[in-house]
Amino acid sequence: MAALGRLSQALLRSSLTQSKRQLSAAAAHGHGEQAARTWKILSFVVALPGVAVCMLNMYLKEQSHTHEQPDFVPYAHLRIRSKRFPWGDGNHSLFHNSHLNALPDGYEGHDE
């Protein structure tokens, strides 16, 4: 019976602290609006221009980037096909990019 009394007292104490927390949150309502306004201003003044600068940087780097394929070197330990892929002709990987990924005998469409 004593355990039941302690349990009820603990529940009563926790419900009282919850109501106090709710009241204190309601008292600081004006502060929350100010914080939200501050973050909104920071988003428009700092974050969006930062993203724009990063996009400009990426665009300029892409424009100055050379688009030449590296020379194909047929290393024995790379591009090993001991088992054919279950799709297509069995020689191309699932996300094969003919401009970047070489086949075991060289790049596609690249006659050397």
NUDOTOR-161770 format. One record per atom (N, C-alpha, C): residue in one letter; z, x, y. Coordinates in steps of 0.2 Angstrom, whole numbers, plus 5000, padded with zeros to 4 digits. Example, Ala and Ser with C-alpha at 12.3 -4.5 7.8 and 13.67 -1.06 7.14 Angstrom:
a503950664972;a503950624978;a503950664984;s503550644989;s503650684995;s503950645000;
This chain:
m500050044994;m500050005000;m500050045006;a500350105006;a500450155012;a499750175013;a499350195008;a498650215009;a498250165013;l498350105011;l497950055014;l498150045022;g498750055023;g498950055030;g498650115034;r498650175031;r498450235034;r497650225035;l497350195031;l496650185031;l496450145037;s496850085038;s496750035043;s496850075050;q497350115050;q497550145056;q496950195058;a496650235053;a496150275055;a495550245057;l495350185054;l494850145056;l494950115063;l495550095065;l495650075072;l495550125077;r495850185075;r495750245080;r495050265081;s494650265076;s493950275076;s493550225080;s493750165080;s493450115084;s493650115091;l494250135092;l494450145099;l494050205103;t494050255099;t493650315102;t492950305103;q492650255098;q491950245099;q491850195106;s492350155107;s492250115113;s492350155119;k492750205119;k492850255125;k492250295126;r491950315121;r491350355122;r490750305125;q490750245123;q490250205126;q490350195133;l490950185135;l491150175142;l490950235146;s491150295143;s490950355147;s490250365148;a489850345143;a489150345143;a488850305148;a489150245149;a488950195154;a489150215161;a489650255162;a489850285168;a489350335171;a489050375166;a488650425168;a487950405168;h487750345169;h487150315169;h486650345174;g486950355180;g486450385185;g486250455184;h486750495180;h486550555179;h485950565174;g485950515169;g485350515164;g484650505168;e484650455173;e484050445176;e483850505180;q484350545183;q484150605187;q483850655182;a484150665176;a483950715172;a483250695169;a483150635168;a482450615166;a481950625171;r482150615177;r481650625183;r481550705183;t482050745183;t481950815183;t481450835177;w481550815171;w481150835166;w480450815167;k480350755170;k479650725171;k479350775176;i479650785181;i479350835186;i479250905183;l479650925179;l479550995176;l478950985172;s478850935168;s478250925164;s477550925168;f477550895173;f476950895177;f476850955181;v477350995183;v477351045188;v477251115184;v477651115178;v477651185174;v477251175168;a477351125164;a477051125157;a476251115158;l476051065161;l475351045161;l474951105165;p475151135170;p474751195172;p474851255168;g475351255164;g475451315159;g474951305153;v474851245151;v474351225146;v473651235149;a473551225155;a472851235158;a472651305158;v473151345160;v473051425161;v472951445154;c473251425149;c473151445142;c472451425139;m472251365141;m471551345139;m471051385143;l471151405149;l470651445153;l470651515150;n471251545148;n471251605145;n470851605138;m470951555134;m470551555128;m469851545129;y469651505134;y468951495135;y468651565137;l468951595142;l468651665144;l468651715139;k469151715134;k469151765129;k468551745124;e468451685123;e467851655118;e467251675121;q467151675128;q466451695131;q466351765130;s466851805131;s466751875130;s466751905123;h466851865118;h466951885111;h466251895108;t466151945104;t465451955101;t465451915095;h464851885093;h464851845087;h464451885082;e464551945081;e464151985075;e464551985069;q464251975063;q464551985057;q464752055055;p465352065052;p465452135050;p464952155045;d464852215044;d464452245038;d464852225032;f464352205027;f464652185020;f464752245016;v465352255013;v465552315009;v465752275002;p465352294997;p465552254991;p466152294987;y466752284989;y467352314986;y467452274979;a467652314974;a467652284967;a468252234967;h468752244971;h469352204970;h469352144974;l468852134978;l468752074982;l468252024980;r468351964981;r467851904979;r467751904972;i468251914968;i468151914960;i468051834958;r467551824954;r467451754952;r467551754944;s468151754941;s468251754934;s468151684931;k468251634936;k468151564934;k467751534939;r467251494938;r466851454943;r467351404946;f467151394953;f467551334956;f467251264953;p467651214953;p467451154950;p467051114955;w466851134960;w466451094965;w465851134967;g465351094969;g464751134971;g464351174966;d464151234968;d463851274963;d464351324960;g464951314961;g465451354958;g465551424961;n465151444966;n465251504969;n465551504976;h465551444979;h465851444986;h466551414986;s466951434990;s467651404990;s467651334993;l468151304993;l468151234995;l468051225002;f468351275006;f468251275014;f467751335016;h467251345012;h466851395013;h466451395020;n466451445024;n466151455030;n465651515029;s464951495030;s464451545028;s464351595033;h464651585039;h464651635045;h465251685044;l465751665041;l466351715040;l466451735033;n466351695028;n466551705021;n465951735018;a466051795015;a465551825011;a465551805004;l465051795000;l465051784993;l465051854989;p465151854983;p465151914979;p464551964980;d463951934982;d463451974983;d463251984990;g463651964995;g463451975002;g463551905006;y463351905012;y463351845017;y462751805015;e462851745016;e462251695015;e461751705021;g461151695019;g460551705024;g460551765028;h460851815025;h460851885028;h460451935024;d459851945025;d459451985021;d459552055023;e459752105019;e459852175020;e459452215015;
